[in-house]
Amino acid sequence: MKVLYHGYDRAGKSVKGVIEGSDVREARELLRRQGIFAMKLGAAEAGGVSLDAQGPQISGKFKLAGGASKLEKVAFMMRQLSLLVHTGTTVVDALASLEKQAPQGEWRDVLKQLRAKVEEGKSLAEAMSLRPDYFDAVCRSLVAAGESGGQLHEMCDRLSKLVRQQVRIRKTVGHALIYPGLLMCVALGVTITMITFVLPRFESLFDTLGSGLPPMTAILMDISKFVRSEWYFVLGGLAAVIGGAFLYLRTMHGQRTLDLLALKTPKLGHFTRAYATARIARVLGTLLDGKVPLLEALALSRHVVRNSLYVALLARAEETVIRGEPLSAALDDPAMLPQSVIEAVRSGEKTGNLAPVLTSVAEFMDEDTEQTIKTVTGLLEPLILLFLGLVVGTMAISMMLPLFDLTAAGAGPGGGTP
């Protein structure tokens, strides 16, 4: 039979075509030998083609769900679905129950759409493929594996834990950055207020002194005059710099530069490595535990991290595994993954417990990530306060220096009252 496929080659380029095979499974294996990772397979029908989802679909920008609110909804759905299916409830009835609980809005429409498609005879994974903004390739792949193996409730439970952990890490990072963010806003507000409102009040006073200003004071007054008189140039320049930086970071070179900076910066680099390692290990362990083939699991894991350096690492790992080498050798890069993680993966391969080992590694790295967040924010707070103190202190001293000079001149020889 002729099988239509859509997938990705070893370079990550999207490819489509038709291949001969006795069935879809054989076609997938033939494509894999050619270095093509098939994401969708389907029979080529007479008079047209039908491409049914037979594997995980990968989008260019991989997201488990868009936004924290969507993540939480997906996590709740998977947890409830696992419980209901485990107690013998059909998938249609379980989705109907979730639909009744959901408030009016987009999420209820999503559940309604899923229920309608399942009632039409489609699998849950196929129904989810219609809403990739909520259900990504990892989610659909695990659900498909659960449906085919009769372990849907277990897969849903694993997905629920996976998504809830992602939500917890996001909230931890967000909460940790609130106070430093507020301090930065205060520092910026104080600086703008001093330059635009406070310094001009001293200008007329300094003019009445009739003497030259100290260099520090003169520089600050010149900056204040320029900002107040040429504010449109200042705003235009800032907008140009911000816009240029944004456009540059959208390029491949700019993204790579930012990713490399995130990996090499002290403390931030440790956080980047810990977070990326935990994300990859947890997704890869969950997929392997769900009986997803290693190459497909690596292809999916390659899209769960946004750092291009880790994407390249996983792409190289796919090629290494295709050549028959172990996963531990494929991931052996101490600059990006801790050596202890590589040794744990090597041990898991030898004992045949790779999935549990990867899950344990993810839990350990998540703890390391949370500790790093506390350390980094603990350093940021005094640094921002120090910056704020230096700015305000420098301006205050600059304003007082002319008065100190005037007092000293008045108290010096010949400076007193005759």
C-alpha positions as CSV (number, residue, x, y, z in Angstrom):
1,M,0.0,0.0,0.0
2,K,1.0,3.6,-0.5
3,V,1.4,5.6,2.7
4,L,1.4,9.4,2.7
5,Y,3.8,10.9,5.4
6,H,4.6,14.2,6.9
7,G,7.6,14.4,9.2
8,Y,11.1,15.9,9.8
9,D,14.5,14.9,8.6
10,R,17.7,14.8,10.7
11,A,18.3,18.5,10.0
12,G,14.8,19.4,11.4
13,K,13.4,20.3,8.0
14,S,9.8,19.5,7.3
15,V,9.3,16.8,4.6
16,K,6.3,15.2,2.9
17,G,5.9,12.4,0.5
18,V,4.6,8.9,-0.3
19,I,6.3,5.6,0.5
20,E,5.4,2.0,-0.2
21,G,4.8,-0.3,2.7
22,S,2.6,-3.2,3.8
23,D,1.1,-1.1,6.6
24,V,1.6,2.1,8.5
25,R,4.0,0.5,11.0
26,E,6.3,-0.8,8.3
27,A,6.2,2.6,6.5
28,R,7.3,4.3,9.8
29,E,10.2,1.9,10.1
30,L,11.3,2.4,6.5
31,L,11.2,6.2,7.0
32,R,13.2,5.9,10.2
33,R,15.9,4.1,8.4
34,Q,16.1,6.9,5.9
35,G,16.5,9.4,8.7
36,I,13.0,10.8,8.6
37,F,10.9,11.0,11.7
38,A,7.3,10.6,10.7
39,M,4.8,12.7,12.7
40,K,1.7,11.9,10.6
41,L,1.0,8.8,8.5
42,G,-2.0,7.9,6.4
43,A,-3.1,5.8,3.5
44,A,-2.9,7.4,0.0
45,E,-6.5,6.8,-1.3
46,A,-7.6,6.7,-4.9
47,G,-8.6,10.1,-6.1
48,G,-7.0,11.8,-3.2
49,V,-5.0,11.4,0.0
50,S,-6.0,10.9,3.6
51,L,-3.5,11.9,6.2
52,D,-4.6,10.6,9.6
53,A,-2.7,11.4,12.8
54,Q,-0.7,8.3,13.5
55,G,2.0,9.9,15.5
56,P,2.8,13.0,17.4
57,Q,2.6,16.3,15.5
58,I,5.2,18.9,16.2
59,S,4.6,22.6,15.8
60,G,7.4,25.1,15.2
61,K,7.0,26.6,18.7
62,F,6.4,23.9,21.2
63,K,4.1,24.7,24.1
64,L,2.3,22.3,26.4
65,A,-0.5,24.9,26.6
66,G,-0.4,28.6,26.0
67,G,-0.3,30.4,29.2
68,A,-0.5,29.4,32.9
69,S,-4.3,29.5,33.0
70,K,-4.5,27.0,30.1
71,L,-1.9,24.8,31.8
72,E,-3.9,24.7,34.9
73,K,-7.1,23.8,33.0
74,V,-5.3,21.0,31.1
75,A,-3.9,19.7,34.4
76,F,-7.3,19.6,36.1
77,M,-8.9,17.9,33.0
78,M,-6.2,15.2,33.0
79,R,-6.5,14.6,36.7
80,Q,-10.3,14.3,36.5
81,L,-10.2,12.2,33.4
82,S,-7.8,9.8,35.0
83,L,-10.1,9.3,38.0
84,L,-13.3,8.9,35.9
85,V,-11.8,6.5,33.4
86,H,-10.2,4.5,36.2
87,T,-13.6,4.0,37.8
88,G,-15.1,2.7,34.6
89,T,-16.6,5.8,33.1
90,T,-16.5,6.0,29.3
91,V,-14.4,8.8,27.8
92,V,-17.5,10.4,26.3
93,D,-19.3,10.5,29.7
94,A,-16.1,11.7,31.4
95,L,-15.8,14.6,28.9
96,A,-19.5,15.4,29.3
97,S,-19.0,15.6,33.1
98,L,-16.0,17.9,32.7
99,E,-18.0,20.0,30.3
100,K,-20.8,20.5,32.8
101,Q,-18.3,21.6,35.5
102,A,-16.6,24.1,33.2
103,P,-17.9,27.7,33.2
104,Q,-19.2,29.4,30.0
105,G,-16.3,30.3,27.8
106,E,-13.5,29.0,25.5
107,W,-12.6,26.1,27.8
108,R,-16.1,24.8,27.8
109,D,-16.2,25.0,24.0
110,V,-13.0,23.0,23.9
111,L,-14.4,20.2,26.0
112,K,-17.6,20.3,24.0
113,Q,-15.6,19.9,20.8
114,L,-13.6,17.0,22.2
115,R,-16.8,15.2,23.3
116,A,-18.4,15.7,19.9
117,K,-15.5,14.3,18.0
118,V,-15.2,11.3,20.4
119,E,-18.9,10.6,19.9
120,E,-18.3,10.6,16.1
121,G,-15.9,7.7,16.6
122,K,-12.5,9.5,16.7
123,S,-10.0,8.7,19.4
124,L,-9.3,11.2,22.2
125,A,-5.8,11.9,20.8
126,E,-7.3,12.7,17.3
127,A,-9.9,15.0,18.9
128,M,-7.1,16.8,20.8
129,S,-5.2,17.4,17.6
130,L,-7.9,19.9,16.6
131,R,-6.9,22.1,19.5
132,P,-3.1,22.3,19.5
133,D,-3.3,25.5,21.4
134,Y,-4.3,23.5,24.4
135,F,-3.0,20.0,23.7
136,D,0.5,19.7,22.3
137,A,2.4,16.9,20.7
138,V,3.5,15.4,24.1
139,C,0.0,15.4,25.4
140,R,-1.5,13.8,22.3
141,S,1.3,11.3,22.0
142,L,0.8,10.1,25.6
143,V,-3.0,9.9,25.2
144,A,-2.6,7.9,22.0
145,A,-0.2,5.5,23.8
146,G,-2.7,5.2,26.6
147,E,-5.6,4.5,24.3
148,S,-3.7,1.9,22.3
149,G,-2.4,0.1,25.4
150,G,-5.6,0.3,27.4
151,Q,-3.9,2.5,30.1
152,L,-5.6,5.8,29.4
153,H,-6.1,6.6,33.1
154,E,-2.4,6.0,33.8
155,M,-1.3,8.3,30.9
156,C,-3.7,11.0,32.0
157,D,-2.4,10.8,35.5
158,R,1.2,11.2,34.3
159,L,0.2,14.1,32.1
160,S,-1.5,15.7,35.0
161,K,1.7,15.5,37.1
162,L,3.8,16.7,34.2
163,V,1.6,19.8,33.7
164,R,1.2,20.6,37.4
165,Q,4.9,20.5,37.9
166,Q,5.4,22.9,35.0
167,V,2.8,25.3,36.5
168,R,4.5,25.1,39.9
169,I,7.9,26.0,38.5
170,R,6.4,28.9,36.5
171,K,4.7,30.3,39.6
172,T,7.8,29.9,41.6
173,V,9.8,31.9,39.1
174,G,7.0,34.5,38.8
175,H,6.6,35.0,42.5
176,A,10.4,35.2,43.1
177,L,10.7,38.0,40.5
178,I,7.9,40.2,41.9
179,Y,9.9,41.9,44.6
180,P,13.0,42.6,42.4
181,G,10.7,43.8,39.7
182,L,9.1,46.3,42.1
183,L,12.5,47.5,43.3
184,M,13.6,48.1,39.7
185,C,10.4,50.1,39.1
186,V,11.1,52.2,42.2
187,A,14.7,52.8,41.2
188,L,13.7,53.9,37.7
189,G,10.9,56.1,39.1
190,V,13.2,57.8,41.6
191,T,15.8,58.4,38.9
192,I,13.3,60.0,36.5
193,T,11.8,62.1,39.3
194,M,15.2,63.4,40.4
195,I,16.3,64.3,36.8
196,T,13.0,65.9,35.6
197,F,11.6,67.5,38.8
198,V,14.2,67.8,41.6
199,L,17.3,68.9,39.8
200,P,15.5,71.8,38.0
201,R,14.5,73.2,41.4
202,F,18.2,73.7,42.2
203,E,19.0,75.4,38.9
204,S,17.9,78.9,39.8
205,L,19.6,78.6,43.2
206,F,22.9,77.7,41.5
207,D,22.5,80.6,39.1
208,T,22.3,83.1,42.0
209,L,25.6,81.8,43.4
210,G,27.5,83.3,40.5
211,S,30.3,80.7,40.8
212,G,31.3,77.7,38.8
213,L,29.7,74.3,39.6
214,P,31.7,71.2,40.6
215,P,32.1,68.8,37.6
216,M,29.7,66.2,39.1
217,T,27.0,68.8,39.6
218,A,27.5,70.4,36.2
219,I,27.2,67.0,34.5
220,L,24.0,66.2,36.3
221,M,22.5,69.6,35.5
222,D,23.5,69.2,31.8
223,I,21.8,65.8,31.7
224,S,18.7,67.2,33.3
225,K,18.5,70.1,30.8
226,F,19.0,67.7,27.8
227,V,16.3,65.3,29.0
228,R,13.8,68.1,29.6
229,S,14.5,70.0,26.4
230,E,15.1,67.1,24.0
231,W,12.8,64.5,25.6
232,Y,11.4,63.4,22.2
233,F,15.0,62.5,21.1
234,V,15.4,60.5,24.3
235,L,12.2,58.6,23.9
236,G,12.9,58.1,20.2
237,G,16.3,56.7,21.0
238,L,15.0,54.4,23.6
239,A,12.3,53.2,21.3
240,A,14.9,52.6,18.5
241,V,17.2,50.7,20.9
242,I,14.4,48.5,22.3
243,G,12.9,47.9,18.8
244,G,16.3,47.1,17.3
245,A,17.1,44.7,20.2
246,F,13.7,43.0,19.8
247,L,14.2,42.5,16.0
248,Y,17.7,41.2,16.5
249,L,16.6,38.7,19.2
250,R,14.0,37.4,16.7
251,T,16.8,36.4,14.3
252,M,18.5,33.1,14.6
253,H,21.9,34.7,15.5
254,G,20.3,36.9,18.1
255,Q,18.4,34.0,19.7
256,R,21.6,32.0,19.8
257,T,23.5,34.9,21.3
258,L,20.8,35.3,24.0
259,D,20.7,31.5,24.7
260,L,24.5,31.4,25.0
261,L,24.4,34.4,27.4
262,A,21.8,32.7,29.5
263,L,24.0,29.6,29.7
264,K,27.3,31.4,30.5
265,T,26.1,34.1,32.9
266,P,27.0,33.2,36.5
267,K,24.0,32.0,38.6
268,L,21.7,32.5,35.6
269,G,23.6,29.8,33.7
270,H,23.2,27.4,36.6
271,F,19.5,28.1,36.6
272,T,19.2,27.6,32.9
273,R,21.0,24.3,33.0
274,A,18.9,23.0,35.9
275,Y,15.6,24.1,34.4
276,A,16.4,22.8,30.9
277,T,17.7,19.5,32.3
278,A,14.7,19.0,34.5
279,R,12.3,19.8,31.6
280,I,14.0,17.4,29.2
281,A,14.3,14.6,31.8
282,R,10.7,14.8,33.0
283,V,9.2,14.9,29.5
284,L,11.5,12.2,28.2
285,G,10.9,10.0,31.2
286,T,7.2,10.4,31.0
287,L,7.2,9.5,27.3
288,L,9.4,6.5,27.7
289,D,7.3,5.3,30.7
290,G,4.3,5.6,28.3
291,K,5.9,3.2,25.9
292,V,6.7,5.9,23.3
293,P,9.7,4.8,21.1
294,L,13.0,6.5,22.1
295,L,13.4,8.3,18.8
296,E,9.9,9.8,18.9
297,A,10.4,10.7,22.5
298,L,13.7,12.5,21.6
299,A,11.9,14.3,18.7
300,L,9.2,15.5,21.1
301,S,11.6,16.5,23.8
302,R,13.6,18.6,21.3
303,H,10.6,20.9,21.2
304,V,9.9,21.3,24.9
305,V,12.9,23.6,25.5
306,R,13.3,27.1,24.0
307,N,17.0,27.4,24.3
308,S,18.4,26.7,20.9
309,L,21.6,25.1,22.3
310,Y,19.6,22.4,24.0
311,V,17.5,21.9,20.8
312,A,20.7,21.3,18.9
313,L,21.9,18.9,21.7
314,L,18.8,16.8,21.4
315,A,19.0,16.9,17.6
316,R,22.5,15.5,17.8
317,A,21.3,12.9,20.3
318,E,18.7,11.7,17.8
319,E,21.4,11.2,15.2
320,T,23.7,9.4,17.7
321,V,20.9,7.0,18.8
322,I,20.1,6.3,15.1
323,R,23.7,5.1,14.7
324,G,23.1,2.7,17.5
325,E,25.0,4.4,20.3
326,P,23.5,4.7,23.8
327,L,21.5,7.7,25.0
328,S,24.1,8.5,27.7
329,A,26.7,8.9,25.0
330,A,24.4,11.1,22.9
331,L,23.8,13.5,25.8
332,D,27.3,13.5,27.1
333,D,28.0,17.3,27.1
334,P,29.2,18.5,30.6
335,A,28.8,22.1,29.5
336,M,25.1,21.7,29.2
337,L,24.1,18.7,31.4
338,P,25.6,18.0,34.8
339,Q,27.9,15.0,34.8
340,S,25.9,13.4,37.5
341,V,22.8,13.4,35.2
342,I,24.9,11.6,32.4
343,E,26.0,9.0,34.9
344,A,22.4,8.5,36.1
345,V,21.2,8.0,32.5
346,R,24.1,5.5,31.8
347,S,23.1,3.6,35.0
348,G,19.5,3.6,34.0
349,E,20.3,2.2,30.5
350,K,22.4,-0.7,32.1
351,T,19.6,-1.7,34.5
352,G,16.8,-1.2,32.1
353,N,15.1,1.5,34.3
354,L,15.8,4.5,32.2
355,A,12.3,6.1,32.6
356,P,12.2,6.0,36.4
357,V,15.8,7.3,36.5
358,L,14.9,10.2,34.3
359,T,11.9,11.0,36.5
360,S,14.1,11.0,39.6
361,V,16.6,13.2,37.8
362,A,13.8,15.7,37.0
363,E,12.7,15.8,40.6
364,F,16.2,16.4,41.8
365,M,16.8,19.1,39.2
366,D,13.5,20.8,40.0
367,E,14.6,21.1,43.6
368,D,17.9,22.5,42.4
369,T,16.1,25.0,40.2
370,E,14.0,26.3,43.1
371,Q,17.1,26.7,45.3
372,T,18.8,28.5,42.5
373,I,15.8,30.9,42.1
374,K,16.0,31.7,45.8
375,T,19.8,32.3,45.6
376,V,19.5,34.5,42.5
377,T,16.7,36.6,43.9
378,G,18.5,36.9,47.2
379,L,21.4,38.4,45.3
380,L,19.3,40.7,43.1
381,E,17.5,42.4,46.0
382,P,20.6,43.9,47.7
383,L,22.1,44.7,44.3
384,I,19.0,46.7,43.3
385,L,18.9,48.4,46.7
386,L,22.6,49.3,46.3
387,F,22.0,50.7,42.9
388,L,19.1,52.8,44.1
389,G,21.2,54.1,47.0
390,L,24.1,55.0,44.7
391,V,21.8,56.9,42.3
392,V,20.0,58.8,45.0
393,G,23.2,59.4,47.0
394,T,25.2,60.6,44.0
395,M,22.5,63.1,43.1
396,A,22.1,64.3,46.7
397,I,25.8,64.8,47.1
398,S,26.0,66.6,43.7
399,M,23.3,69.0,44.8
400,M,25.0,69.7,48.1
401,L,28.6,70.2,46.8
402,P,28.0,73.8,45.5
403,L,26.6,74.8,48.9
404,F,29.5,73.2,50.7
405,D,31.9,75.1,48.4
406,L,30.0,78.4,49.1
407,T,30.2,77.8,52.9
408,A,33.9,76.9,52.7
409,A,34.6,80.1,50.7
410,G,32.6,82.2,53.2
411,A,34.5,80.8,56.1
412,G,38.0,81.1,54.5
413,P,40.5,84.0,54.7
414,G,38.8,87.2,53.7
415,G,35.5,85.5,53.4
416,G,34.1,86.7,56.7
417,T,32.0,89.9,57.3
418,P,34.2,93.0,57.7
